[in-house]
Amino acid sequence: MPSDPFYSSRLWRELRAKFLAAHPGCSVPGCPRPSGHVDHIRTRSSGGPPLAWGNLQAFCLAHGNEKTARSDRPAYQASKAPLRARGCDAQGWPLSPEHPWATKRHT
C-alpha cells in the first residue's frame, strides 16, 4: 500500500531492504524469479506484527500481486490454493518429466 505512511517509514524501508537481501528469490516453490516484493504473512490490519522478520515473506512481482489480489479483491478470495509457479506442482517440482529438475525429485 504505497499510500500508507508506514511503507514510507525509515524502519520499514530498512527492514525491507535487509529482508530482500536475505531472501533474493521468490518464496513460491519452483519460481525462478528474483524477489522484489516483501509481504506480511499476517496482515497489519488483522493484528500481524508490522516489523517482525518472521511475519514477512518475499515474492516476485507476479506472485506478490497474486497474493494481494486474493486478499483484497472479492472475486479472488474464494481461492485457497497455495501460490505456485506455473508448470510446477505444489512442492515446486516441474510437472514435465523432461525438465532437468524432475530427475532430482527422487535423489
MDTraj code that builds the backbone (N, CA, C; nanometers):
import mdtraj as md
import numpy as np

residues = "MET PRO SER ASP PRO PHE TYR SER SER ARG LEU TRP ARG GLU LEU ARG ALA LYS PHE LEU ALA ALA HIS PRO GLY CYS SER VAL PRO GLY CYS PRO ARG PRO SER GLY HIS VAL ASP HIS ILE ARG THR ARG SER SER GLY GLY PRO PRO LEU ALA TRP GLY ASN LEU GLN ALA PHE CYS LEU ALA HIS GLY ASN GLU LYS THR ALA ARG SER ASP ARG PRO ALA TYR GLN ALA SER LYS ALA PRO LEU ARG ALA ARG GLY CYS ASP ALA GLN GLY TRP PRO LEU SER PRO GLU HIS PRO TRP ALA THR LYS ARG HIS THR".split()
xyz = np.array([
    [0.0834, -0.1187, 0.0000],
    [0.0000, 0.0000, 0.0000],
    [0.0871, 0.1240, 0.0000],
    [0.1188, 0.1759, -0.1148],
    [0.2057, 0.2925, -0.1222],
    [0.1506, 0.4156, -0.0516],
    [0.0200, 0.4294, -0.0394],
    [-0.0362, 0.5486, 0.0237],
    [-0.0299, 0.5412, 0.1757],
    [-0.0018, 0.4257, 0.2317],
    [0.0088, 0.4081, 0.3755],
    [0.1439, 0.4639, 0.4223],
    [0.1453, 0.5591, 0.5152],
    [0.2714, 0.6182, 0.5599],
    [0.3688, 0.5166, 0.6203],
    [0.3178, 0.4052, 0.6715],
    [0.4042, 0.3021, 0.7279],
    [0.5092, 0.2575, 0.6264],
    [0.4684, 0.2404, 0.5002],
    [0.5586, 0.1887, 0.3978],
    [0.6609, 0.2914, 0.3501],
    [0.6473, 0.4157, 0.3958],
    [0.7465, 0.5184, 0.3658],
    [0.8411, 0.5409, 0.4831],
    [0.8138, 0.4745, 0.5939],
    [0.8953, 0.4972, 0.7137],
    [1.0362, 0.4399, 0.6968],
    [1.1291, 0.4992, 0.7666],
    [1.2682, 0.4539, 0.7625],
    [1.2794, 0.3109, 0.8136],
    [1.2083, 0.2791, 0.9217],
    [1.2151, 0.1436, 0.9781],
    [1.1706, 0.0386, 0.8763],
    [1.0587, 0.0640, 0.8080],
    [1.0106, -0.0330, 0.7094],
    [1.1073, -0.0441, 0.5915],
    [1.1549, 0.0668, 0.5402],
    [1.2444, 0.0634, 0.4235],
    [1.3733, -0.0119, 0.4553],
    [1.4278, 0.0075, 0.5763],
    [1.5497, -0.0638, 0.6150],
    [1.5239, -0.2130, 0.6323],
    [1.4133, -0.2468, 0.6999],
    [1.3798, -0.3879, 0.7189],
    [1.3543, -0.4563, 0.5854],
    [1.2832, -0.3897, 0.4970],
    [1.2531, -0.4449, 0.3647],
    [1.3815, -0.4725, 0.2865],
    [1.4735, -0.3780, 0.2882],
    [1.5999, -0.3952, 0.2160],
    [1.6796, -0.5131, 0.2720],
    [1.6855, -0.5256, 0.4038],
    [1.7569, -0.6378, 0.4657],
    [1.6889, -0.7705, 0.4337],
    [1.5564, -0.7715, 0.4357],
    [1.4826, -0.8962, 0.4090],
    [1.5033, -0.9404, 0.2641],
    [1.4980, -0.8459, 0.1710],
    [1.5206, -0.8807, 0.0307],
    [1.6636, -0.9292, 0.0071],
    [1.7597, -0.8705, 0.0785],
    [1.8983, -0.9157, 0.0654],
    [1.9141, -1.0587, 0.1174],
    [1.8400, -1.0920, 0.2234],
    [1.8466, -1.2267, 0.2803],
    [1.7620, -1.3273, 0.2034],
    [1.6648, -1.2794, 0.1267],
    [1.5739, -1.3653, 0.0503],
    [1.5693, -1.3160, -0.0945],
    [1.6742, -1.3404, -0.1713],
    [1.6810, -1.2841, -0.3068],
    [1.5864, -1.3475, -0.4081],
    [1.5352, -1.4659, -0.3771],
    [1.4445, -1.5326, -0.4704],
    [1.3026, -1.5375, -0.4177],
    [1.2087, -1.5523, -0.5085],
    [1.0664, -1.5633, -0.4731],
    [1.0459, -1.6838, -0.3816],
    [0.9610, -1.6692, -0.2802],
    [0.9383, -1.7765, -0.1841],
    [0.8405, -1.8825, -0.2326],
    [0.7799, -1.8627, -0.3489],
    [0.6889, -1.9635, -0.4038],
    [0.7731, -2.0789, -0.4595],
    [0.7476, -2.2017, -0.4126],
    [0.8273, -2.3152, -0.4592],
    [0.8290, -2.3253, -0.6119],
    [0.9489, -2.3380, -0.6666],
    [0.9653, -2.3541, -0.8101],
    [0.9724, -2.2262, -0.8894],
    [0.9477, -2.1131, -0.8268],
    [0.9518, -1.9862, -0.9002],
    [1.0974, -1.9419, -0.9123],
    [1.1449, -1.9234, -1.0337],
    [1.2848, -1.8871, -1.0526],
    [1.3125, -1.7365, -1.0488],
    [1.2077, -1.6557, -1.0330],
    [1.2247, -1.5103, -1.0426],
    [1.2803, -1.4502, -0.9132],
    [1.3497, -1.3396, -0.9255],
    [1.4010, -1.2721, -0.8056],
    [1.2876, -1.2051, -0.7278],
    [1.3074, -1.1958, -0.5976],
    [1.2072, -1.1274, -0.5157],
    [1.2260, -0.9772, -0.5301],
    [1.1178, -0.9074, -0.5140],
    [1.1202, -0.7620, -0.5209],
    [1.0067, -0.7050, -0.4382],
    [0.9324, -0.7951, -0.3755],
    [0.8133, -0.7566, -0.3007],
    [0.8201, -0.8251, -0.1647],
    [0.8069, -0.7495, -0.0576],
    [0.8025, -0.8059, 0.0774],
    [0.6601, -0.7929, 0.1265],
    [0.6066, -0.9032, 0.1744],
    [0.4665, -0.9093, 0.2117],
    [0.4531, -0.9576, 0.3558],
    [0.3532, -0.9072, 0.4255],
    [0.3223, -0.9562, 0.5598],
    [0.2421, -1.0850, 0.5489],
    [0.2825, -1.1880, 0.6217],
    [0.2086, -1.3148, 0.6229],
    [0.0734, -1.2918, 0.6899],
    [0.0770, -1.2366, 0.8092],
    [-0.0463, -1.1950, 0.8773],
    [-0.0517, -1.0439, 0.8645],
    [-0.1549, -0.9943, 0.8002],
    [-0.1622, -0.8519, 0.7680],
    [-0.1602, -0.7644, 0.8931],
    [-0.1124, -0.6454, 0.8752],
    [-0.1123, -0.5487, 0.9836],
    [-0.2546, -0.5200, 1.0290],
    [-0.3479, -0.5135, 0.9353],
    [-0.4874, -0.4826, 0.9697],
    [-0.5528, -0.5931, 1.0523],
    [-0.4988, -0.7148, 1.0454],
    [-0.5552, -0.8235, 1.1263],
    [-0.4702, -0.8502, 1.2504],
    [-0.3829, -0.7568, 1.2845],
    [-0.3053, -0.7672, 1.4076],
    [-0.1675, -0.8284, 1.3914],
    [-0.1246, -0.8508, 1.2691],
    [0.0088, -0.9050, 1.2463],
    [0.1158, -0.8048, 1.2857],
    [0.2273, -0.8537, 1.3417],
    [0.3335, -0.7610, 1.3805],
    [0.3980, -0.6972, 1.2581],
    [0.3984, -0.5660, 1.2484],
    [0.4425, -0.4982, 1.1261],
    [0.5915, -0.5087, 1.0965],
    [0.6748, -0.5213, 1.1994],
    [0.8190, -0.5210, 1.1767],
    [0.8864, -0.6513, 1.2198],
    [0.8090, -0.7577, 1.2357],
    [0.8647, -0.8868, 1.2768],
    [0.9158, -0.9635, 1.1554],
    [1.0429, -1.0006, 1.1585],
    [1.1070, -1.0747, 1.0497],
    [1.0283, -1.2014, 1.0164],
    [0.9784, -1.2700, 1.1183],
    [0.9051, -1.3946, 1.0986],
    [0.7668, -1.3771, 1.0384],
    [0.7205, -1.2545, 1.0278],
    [0.5901, -1.2281, 0.9680],
    [0.6034, -1.1778, 0.8244],
    [0.7214, -1.1930, 0.7666],
    [0.7446, -1.1431, 0.6310],
    [0.7731, -1.2579, 0.5353],
    [0.7427, -1.2350, 0.4087],
    [0.7780, -1.3287, 0.3030],
    [0.8113, -1.2488, 0.1781],
    [0.9017, -1.3039, 0.0985],
    [0.9476, -1.2353, -0.0227],
    [0.8836, -1.3002, -0.1447],
    [0.8344, -1.2178, -0.2343],
    [0.7728, -1.2654, -0.3580],
    [0.8316, -1.1905, -0.4770],
    [0.8239, -1.2544, -0.5929],
    [0.8475, -1.1812, -0.7168],
    [0.7252, -1.0916, -0.7371],
    [0.7326, -1.0024, -0.8317],
    [0.6222, -0.9091, -0.8534],
    [0.4923, -0.9822, -0.8863],
    [0.4992, -1.0839, -0.9726],
    [0.3775, -1.1548, -1.0136],
    [0.3099, -1.2249, -0.8964],
    [0.3869, -1.2954, -0.8135],
    [0.3264, -1.3658, -0.7004],
    [0.2835, -1.2694, -0.5900],
    [0.3540, -1.1587, -0.5736],
    [0.3108, -1.0570, -0.4784],
    [0.1768, -0.9979, -0.5180],
    [0.1620, -0.9706, -0.6472],
    [0.0343, -0.9187, -0.6964],
    [-0.0771, -1.0210, -0.6821],
    [-0.0461, -1.1477, -0.7092],
    [-0.1482, -1.2526, -0.6970],
    [-0.1937, -1.2677, -0.5523],
    [-0.0997, -1.2654, -0.4577],
    [-0.1364, -1.2784, -0.3169],
    [-0.2205, -1.1593, -0.2723],
    [-0.1819, -1.0393, -0.3136],
    [-0.2584, -0.9195, -0.2787],
    [-0.3980, -0.9256, -0.3399],
    [-0.4090, -0.9698, -0.4641],
    [-0.5394, -0.9799, -0.5297],
    [-0.6297, -1.0764, -0.4544],
    [-0.5727, -1.1866, -0.4083],
    [-0.6530, -1.2850, -0.3340],
    [-0.7059, -1.2286, -0.2033],
    [-0.6310, -1.1417, -0.1392],
    [-0.6767, -1.0886, -0.0108],
    [-0.7608, -0.9628, -0.0234],
    [-0.7408, -0.8862, -0.1306],
    [-0.8088, -0.7574, -0.1427],
    [-0.9296, -0.7558, -0.2361],
    [-0.9392, -0.8513, -0.3240],
    [-1.0472, -0.8489, -0.4237],
    [-1.1421, -0.9652, -0.4020],
    [-1.2697, -0.9367, -0.3802],
    [-1.3677, -1.0422, -0.3509],
    [-1.3723, -1.1546, -0.4541],
    [-1.3537, -1.1225, -0.5806],
    [-1.3618, -1.2253, -0.6840],
    [-1.2509, -1.3288, -0.6699],
    [-1.1380, -1.2930, -0.6102],
    [-1.0251, -1.3840, -0.5948],
    [-1.0215, -1.4521, -0.4590],
    [-1.1011, -1.4060, -0.3639],
    [-1.0915, -1.4550, -0.2275],
    [-1.1340, -1.6004, -0.2125],
    [-1.2084, -1.6528, -0.3060],
    [-1.2534, -1.7918, -0.2964],
    [-1.1372, -1.8896, -0.3114],
    [-1.0297, -1.8488, -0.3750],
    [-0.9164, -1.9380, -0.3984],
    [-0.8331, -1.9538, -0.2721],
    [-0.8299, -2.0757, -0.2201],
    [-0.7476, -2.1066, -0.1034],
    [-0.6257, -2.1895, -0.1439],
    [-0.6111, -2.2135, -0.2732],
    [-0.4975, -2.2914, -0.3219],
    [-0.3689, -2.2153, -0.2945],
    [-0.2612, -2.2872, -0.2628],
    [-0.1345, -2.2168, -0.2393],
    [-0.0829, -2.1539, -0.3679],
    [-0.0084, -2.0460, -0.3527],
    [0.0563, -1.9867, -0.4691],
    [0.1575, -2.0875, -0.5218],
    [0.1705, -2.0947, -0.6534],
    [0.2697, -2.1853, -0.7098],
    [0.3166, -2.1328, -0.8436],
    [0.4337, -2.1775, -0.8806],
    [0.4891, -2.1388, -1.0095],
    [0.4137, -2.2149, -1.1175],
    [0.3946, -2.1519, -1.2295],
    [0.3269, -2.2177, -1.3411],
    [0.4116, -2.3334, -1.3896],
    [0.3473, -2.4462, -1.4154],
    [0.4195, -2.5624, -1.4648],
    [0.4824, -2.6455, -1.3553],
    [0.4482, -2.6149, -1.2272],
    [0.5058, -2.6885, -1.1154],
    [0.3949, -2.7404, -1.0252],
    [0.4271, -2.8466, -0.9501],
    [0.3305, -2.8965, -0.8529],
    [0.3382, -2.8102, -0.7268],
    [0.2621, -2.8448, -0.6243],
    [0.2549, -2.7631, -0.5035],
    [0.3877, -2.7564, -0.4287],
    [0.4765, -2.8539, -0.4481],
    [0.6067, -2.8528, -0.3834],
    [0.7127, -2.7813, -0.4675],
    [0.6748, -2.7360, -0.5859],
    [0.7681, -2.6635, -0.6699],
    [0.8419, -2.7477, -0.7724],
    [0.8092, -2.8764, -0.7807],
    [0.8744, -2.9634, -0.8786],
    [0.8082, -2.9467, -1.0142],
    [0.8869, -2.9481, -1.1227],
    [0.8306, -2.9330, -1.2570],
    [0.7330, -3.0453, -1.2900],
    [0.6249, -3.0105, -1.3574],
    [0.5277, -3.1109, -1.3986],
    [0.5786, -3.1923, -1.5163],
    [0.6634, -3.1329, -1.5975],
    [0.7171, -3.2033, -1.7135],
    [0.8263, -3.3011, -1.6706],
    [0.8123, -3.4308, -1.7058],
    [0.9170, -3.5271, -1.6698],
    [1.0478, -3.5028, -1.7450],
    [1.0443, -3.4230, -1.8515],
    [1.1652, -3.3930, -1.9276],
    [1.2472, -3.2790, -1.8664],
    [1.1907, -3.2083, -1.7710],
    [1.2619, -3.0964, -1.7114],
    [1.3831, -3.1486, -1.6338],
    [1.4992, -3.0819, -1.6424],
    [1.6195, -3.1295, -1.5731],
    [1.6022, -3.1489, -1.4228],
    [1.5179, -3.0684, -1.3600],
    [1.4986, -3.0841, -1.2161],
    [1.4149, -3.2065, -1.1812],
    [1.3351, -3.2547, -1.2747],
    [1.2435, -3.3652, -1.2457],
    [1.3199, -3.4874, -1.1978],
    [1.4402, -3.5110, -1.2463],
    [1.5169, -3.6281, -1.2043],
    [1.5702, -3.6130, -1.0637],
    [1.5807, -3.4915, -1.0119],
    [1.6333, -3.4687, -0.8761],
    [1.5299, -3.4982, -0.7687],
    [1.4049, -3.5125, -0.8065],
    [1.2981, -3.5355, -0.7096],
    [1.3224, -3.6611, -0.6270],
    [1.3772, -3.7638, -0.6878],
    [1.3920, -3.8940, -0.6209],
    [1.5333, -3.9206, -0.5722],
    [1.6192, -3.8198, -0.5737],
    [1.7574, -3.8443, -0.5274],
    [1.7773, -3.8007, -0.3852],
])
top = md.Topology()
chain = top.add_chain()
for i, resn in enumerate(residues, 1):
    res = top.add_residue(resn, chain, resSeq=i)
    for name in ("N", "CA", "C"):
        top.add_atom(name, md.element.get_by_symbol(name[0]), res)
traj = md.Trajectory(xyz[None], top)
